[in-house]
Amino acid sequence: MTQPPGNPTRPFGPGMPPAQTTQGNKRQGVAPARSSSTPEARERRPMTTSRVLALWRLVVVLSCLAVAVIGPLVLNENRASLERVNSAAQQVLLLKSVRGDLLAAEASGTHALLITAPGQEPDRQFAEDLATASEKFTRAATLSPPDAESMAPVGASLTRYAAELSRAMATGSTTAMGQASDFLQGDLLVQLDVLISDNLVWLEVSTADQRWLSALVAMPIVLILIASVVAARRTRRVLNLGLVIALAISVSILVLVTQLVTTSAQSVSVVQTSGVTEATSVAGAYAAVTEAKAIEGRVLLGVTPAQAGGAAYSAAVDAAGQALAQLPAAQPSGMVDQLGAMVSTHDQLMAAPTAQLPELLTAAQQPYEALVEWLAQQSSQIGSNLDQQLTDHAKTVQNAIGLVAAGMVAAALAAGIGLSQPLRRYQ
């Protein structure tokens, strides 16, 4: 029996089905079985416990280390801001005090010329006032905010005024005294006022408000809490000692940092508002009282016309009264009464004949000297209190920088170890 071509091994005959060709087999054969795990299914497969724990370990450790680096940097800037605020505040107080000392020197000079008999050496109180002003200005120049170069012209003008006032006192010339007074009013005090204004602006923009750092420090705490929940669900163990330790350290650092930055912001706010306001009131009262006394002397010497001098004196006394009203201790200490006595004696001087001037001048000095002495003490005390407050807090922030860095590194180590232990069991 003849076999059909193409399939020599299969028998062929009656009752036998025809053989299929190889091509037909390929075309109609059974399709190969597909894998039950498609790429989409494999992509949606949940991560293994070891992978989840390793990921959370990385996140928590990196967040703790980030705070360990950024936190000290921000705290160091906080410390520097406190020092800038302190320097600006101290310079404002010193410059305002210099302004008052220069006017006090003029008042001392005019008073000395009025009471000195011909041929006698005038009182040297003006020289002491000039020396005090020069010393305070030198201290202010060492602080140098906002720009040390702006201090140089004022220093040169101060030296020139000291020379002109000393020449007027040495010669006893009212003309020379008038020239020194004109230079003081028209040049030196104008420069000082500009310098004070610039430093007040610098004080306003100097800030130590880094309270946003608390939010940064809170970030590792949130992540540690989430990691603790994830680890508990994955490992069926509620307590992870490493994460508990890391959480405790992070919370302690958060409390410390929050207290530091909040206190810094409050200290700066106090300095920029009530502290500077009180200090400005003291300095303003001091400058106004000494200016009134200097005007009085210029009028009595004939350097300033009586009418113009009277208006200027009234303006200075009004300014002194308004400044004293801002000081709670002025009334109990009797300084408001002293200002009233000063005005009363001034009126007597303006109305008295020349023969009675020496006696009235001596009496008029008493309330003036009481006011000047009290205001100088108040200014010094306020400046010292502000300096002590800001300096102490800046030192506290400085000491806390290392603690924050070490604490967050320790938290990172504790969290890393705490998550590494279950991770090894599941790998």
C-alpha positions in Angstrom: 0.0 0.0 0.0 1.4 3.3 -1.1 1.9 6.0 1.7 1.0 9.5 0.9 3.9 11.8 0.5 4.8 14.0 3.4 3.8 11.5 6.1 5.7 8.2 5.5 5.2 6.8 9.1 1.4 7.0 9.4 -0.6 4.1 7.9 -3.2 4.9 5.4 -6.1 2.8 4.4 -9.8 2.3 4.6 -11.3 3.4 7.9 -8.3 5.4 8.8 -8.6 9.2 9.1 -6.5 11.2 6.7 -3.3 12.4 8.2 -2.8 16.1 8.8 0.2 17.8 7.4 2.9 19.3 9.5 1.8 22.7 8.4 -1.7 22.0 9.6 -0.4 20.8 12.9 1.4 24.0 13.4 -1.6 26.0 12.4 -4.2 24.1 14.5 -2.1 22.8 17.3 -2.7 23.6 21.0 -1.6 27.0 22.2 1.1 27.1 24.9 -0.1 27.8 28.5 0.3 31.4 29.6 1.9 32.4 32.9 -0.6 33.3 35.6 1.7 36.3 36.7 1.4 39.0 34.1 3.7 42.1 34.2 0.7 44.2 35.5 0.1 41.7 38.3 3.8 41.6 39.2 3.9 45.5 39.4 0.9 45.5 41.8 2.4 42.9 44.1 2.8 44.4 47.6 6.3 45.2 48.8 8.0 42.7 51.1 8.3 43.5 54.8 12.1 43.7 54.5 11.8 46.3 51.7 9.3 48.4 53.6 11.4 48.4 56.8 14.5 49.3 54.9 12.8 52.2 53.2 11.4 53.6 56.5 14.8 53.1 58.1 16.4 55.3 55.4 13.7 58.0 55.7 13.8 58.2 59.5 17.6 58.3 59.7 17.9 60.9 57.0 15.3 63.1 58.5 17.1 63.0 61.9 20.4 63.7 60.3 19.0 66.6 58.3 17.8 68.2 61.5 21.2 67.5 63.1 22.8 69.6 60.3 20.2 72.3 59.7 19.1 72.9 63.3 22.6 74.0 64.5 23.0 76.2 61.5 19.7 78.0 62.1 20.4 78.3 65.9 23.8 79.8 65.0 22.0 82.4 62.9 19.6 83.0 65.7 22.6 83.7 68.0 24.1 86.1 65.4 20.8 87.9 65.1 20.6 88.4 68.9 24.1 89.9 68.8 23.2 92.2 65.9 20.1 93.4 67.7 22.1 94.0 70.8 24.8 95.9 69.0 22.2 98.1 67.2 20.3 98.8 70.4 23.5 99.7 72.3 24.7 102.0 69.5 21.4 103.8 69.4 21.5 104.3 73.2 25.2 105.5 73.1 24.6 107.9 70.2 21.5 109.4 71.9 23.6 109.8 75.1 26.4 111.4 73.1 23.9 113.9 71.8 22.8 114.8 75.3 26.4 115.0 76.5 27.3 117.5 73.8 24.4 119.7 74.8 25.4 119.3 78.4 28.9 120.5 77.5 27.5 123.6 75.9 25.3 124.2 79.0 28.2 123.8 81.3 30.3 126.1 79.2 27.7 128.9 79.1 27.1 128.5 82.8 30.8 128.7 83.5 31.2 131.9 81.5 28.2 133.5 83.3 29.5 132.9 86.8 33.3 133.3 86.2 34.7 136.6 87.3 37.2 138.4 85.0 40.7 137.0 85.3 39.5 133.7 86.8 39.7 130.2 85.3 36.2 129.0 84.2 34.9 125.7 85.6 36.1 122.7 83.6 32.8 120.7 83.7 32.4 121.3 80.0 35.7 119.4 79.4 34.4 116.4 81.4 31.2 116.4 79.4 33.1 116.5 76.1 35.4 113.7 77.3 32.3 111.6 78.3 30.8 112.2 74.9 34.0 111.3 73.1 34.4 108.1 75.1 30.8 107.0 74.4 31.2 107.8 70.7 34.3 105.7 70.5 32.4 102.8 72.1 29.6 103.2 69.6 32.1 103.2 66.7 33.4 99.8 67.8 29.9 98.3 67.5 29.7 99.6 63.9 26.2 98.7 62.7 25.1 99.5 60.1 28.3 101.0 58.5 31.5 102.0 60.3 32.4 104.5 57.5 29.4 106.7 58.4 30.9 107.2 61.9 34.1 108.8 60.7 32.6 112.2 59.6 30.7 112.5 62.8 33.8 111.7 64.8 35.7 114.5 62.9 32.9 117.0 63.6 32.9 116.0 67.3 36.6 116.7 67.5 36.1 120.1 65.8 33.3 121.1 68.1 35.4 120.2 71.2 38.2 122.4 69.8 35.8 125.3 69.2 34.2 125.1 72.6 37.5 124.8 74.3 38.7 128.0 72.4 35.6 129.8 73.5 36.1 128.9 77.1 39.8 129.8 77.0 39.1 133.2 75.5 35.8 133.9 77.2 34.5 135.2 73.9 30.8 135.2 73.4 31.4 135.4 69.7 33.5 132.2 69.8 30.8 130.6 71.9 28.2 131.5 69.4 30.3 130.0 66.6 30.7 126.8 68.6 27.0 126.7 69.3 26.1 127.3 65.6 28.4 124.5 64.5 26.9 122.2 67.1 23.3 122.9 66.1 23.8 123.2 62.4 26.3 120.4 61.7 27.2 118.0 64.5 23.8 117.3 65.9 22.3 117.0 62.4 24.9 114.3 61.6 24.2 112.6 64.8 20.4 112.5 64.2 21.0 111.0 60.8 23.2 108.3 62.3 20.7 107.6 65.0 17.9 107.3 62.5 20.0 104.8 60.4 20.6 102.7 63.4 17.0 102.7 64.4 16.2 101.3 60.9 18.9 98.7 61.3 17.4 97.7 64.7 14.0 97.3 63.2 15.2 95.0 60.4 17.5 93.0 62.6 15.5 89.9 63.7 15.9 86.7 65.6 12.6 85.1 64.7 13.4 81.5 63.7 10.3 79.9 65.1 9.8 78.0 61.9 12.7 75.7 63.1 10.2 74.1 65.4 8.3 72.7 62.4 11.5 71.3 61.0 12.4 69.6 64.2 8.9 68.1 64.4 9.3 66.4 61.1 11.4 63.5 62.4 8.9 63.0 65.2 6.0 62.5 62.7 8.1 60.2 60.6 9.2 58.1 63.6 5.5 57.7 64.7 4.5 56.6 61.2 7.5 54.2 61.1 6.5 52.8 64.5 3.0 52.0 63.2 4.2 50.5 60.0 6.8 48.3 61.9 4.2 47.2 64.4 1.8 46.1 61.6 4.5 44.3 59.6 6.2 42.6 62.5 3.3 42.1 64.9 5.3 43.7 67.6 3.9 46.9 69.2 7.1 48.1 71.0 10.3 48.9 69.1 12.8 50.1 71.7 15.0 51.9 69.2 12.1 53.9 67.8 10.9 54.7 71.3 14.3 56.1 72.2 14.6 58.1 69.0 11.1 59.5 69.6 12.0 60.5 73.2 15.2 62.3 72.1 13.4 64.0 69.2 10.6 65.3 71.4 13.2 66.6 73.9 15.1 68.4 71.2 11.8 69.9 69.9 10.9 71.3 73.3 14.4 72.8 73.7 14.5 74.3 70.2 11.0 75.7 70.6 11.8 77.3 73.9 15.0 78.8 72.5 13.6 80.3 69.3 10.5 81.6 71.1 12.4 83.3 73.8 14.7 84.8 71.2 11.8 86.2 69.3 10.2 87.6 72.4 13.5 89.2 73.6 14.0 90.9 70.3 10.4 92.1 70.3 10.9 93.6 73.8 14.0 95.3 72.8 12.6 96.7 69.6 9.4 98.0 71.3 9.3 98.6 75.0 13.1 98.5 75.6 14.0 101.0 72.9 11.0 103.1 73.7 12.0 103.5 77.3 15.6 104.1 76.4 14.6 106.6 73.8 12.4 108.4 76.3 15.3 108.6 78.8 17.7 109.8 76.1 15.2 112.2 74.7 14.5 113.7 78.2 18.3 114.0 78.8 18.9 115.7 75.5 15.9 118.0 75.9 16.9 119.1 79.5 20.5 119.8 78.5 19.3 121.6 75.3 17.0 123.8 77.4 19.8 124.7 79.8 22.2 125.4 76.9 19.6 127.7 75.3 19.2 129.5 78.6 22.9 130.1 78.8 23.1 131.4 75.2 20.3 133.8 75.9 21.9 135.1 79.1 25.2 135.5 77.2 23.5 137.4 74.4 24.5 134.8 71.8 20.8 134.0 71.1 18.1 136.7 70.9 15.7 136.5 73.9 12.5 136.0 71.8 14.0 133.2 69.7 15.6 131.7 72.7 12.4 131.8 74.7 10.5 129.8 72.0 13.3 127.3 71.7 13.5 126.9 75.5 9.7 126.2 75.7 9.9 123.6 72.9 12.8 121.9 74.7 11.0 121.9 78.0 7.8 120.5 76.4 9.8 117.7 74.8 11.4 116.9 78.2 8.0 116.8 79.9 6.6 114.4 77.2 9.7 112.1 77.5 9.5 112.0 81.3 5.8 111.1 81.1 6.8 107.9 79.3 9.0 106.9 82.3 7.1 105.3 85.1 9.8 106.1 87.7 10.0 109.8 86.8 7.0 110.9 89.0 7.9 108.8 92.1 11.5 109.9 92.0 10.5 113.6 91.9 11.9 114.3 88.4 8.7 115.8 87.1 8.8 118.3 90.1 12.5 118.9 89.3 11.6 119.9 85.8 9.0 122.2 87.1 11.6 123.8 89.4 14.0 124.2 86.5 11.4 126.1 84.5 10.5 128.2 87.5 14.1 129.3 88.1 14.5 129.9 84.4 11.6 132.4 84.5 13.2 134.1 87.5 16.5 134.4 85.6 14.9 135.9 82.6 13.2 138.6 84.7 16.0 139.3 87.2 18.3 142.2 87.0 22.0 141.6 86.3 23.1 142.0 89.9 20.9 139.1 91.0 22.1 136.7 88.3 25.0 135.0 90.2 22.7 134.0 93.1 19.9 132.8 90.8 22.2 130.9 88.5 23.4 128.8 91.4 19.9 128.1 92.5 18.9 127.2 88.9 21.6 124.6 88.7 20.2 122.4 91.4 17.1 121.0 89.6 19.0 120.8 86.4 21.8 118.8 87.9 19.3 116.5 89.7 17.6 115.8 86.4 20.8 115.2 84.5 22.2 112.8 87.1 19.0 110.8 87.3 18.5 110.5 83.6 22.2 109.5 83.1 21.7 106.7 85.6 18.5 105.5 84.0 20.1 105.4 80.6 23.1 103.4 81.8 20.8 101.0 83.7 18.5 100.4 80.7 21.5 99.8 78.4 23.0 97.4 80.8 19.7 95.5 81.3 19.2 95.1 77.5 22.8 94.0 77.0 22.6 91.5 79.8 19.4 90.0 78.6 20.4 89.6 75.0 24.0 88.5 75.8 22.8 85.8 78.2 20.3 84.4 75.8 22.8 84.4 72.9 25.2 82.3 75.1 22.3 80.0 75.9 21.6 79.5 72.2 25.3 78.9 71.6 25.5 76.3 74.3 22.5 74.5 72.9 23.9 74.1 69.3 26.1 71.2 70.2 23.3 69.5 72.2 20.9 69.7 69.3 23.4 68.2 66.9 24.4 65.4 69.2 20.8 64.6 70.2 19.5 64.3 66.6 22.5 62.1 65.7 21.7 59.9 68.6 18.1 59.8 67.5 19.2 58.7 64.0 21.3 55.9 65.5 18.6 54.7 67.8 16.0 54.7 65.0 18.4 52.9 62.6 19.2 50.2 65.1 15.6 49.8 66.1 14.5 49.2 62.5 17.6 47.1 61.6 16.7 44.4 64.2 13.4 43.3 62.6 14.8 43.9 59.2 17.4 41.2 59.6 14.7 38.7 60.6 12.8 39.3 57.4 15.7 39.5 54.9 
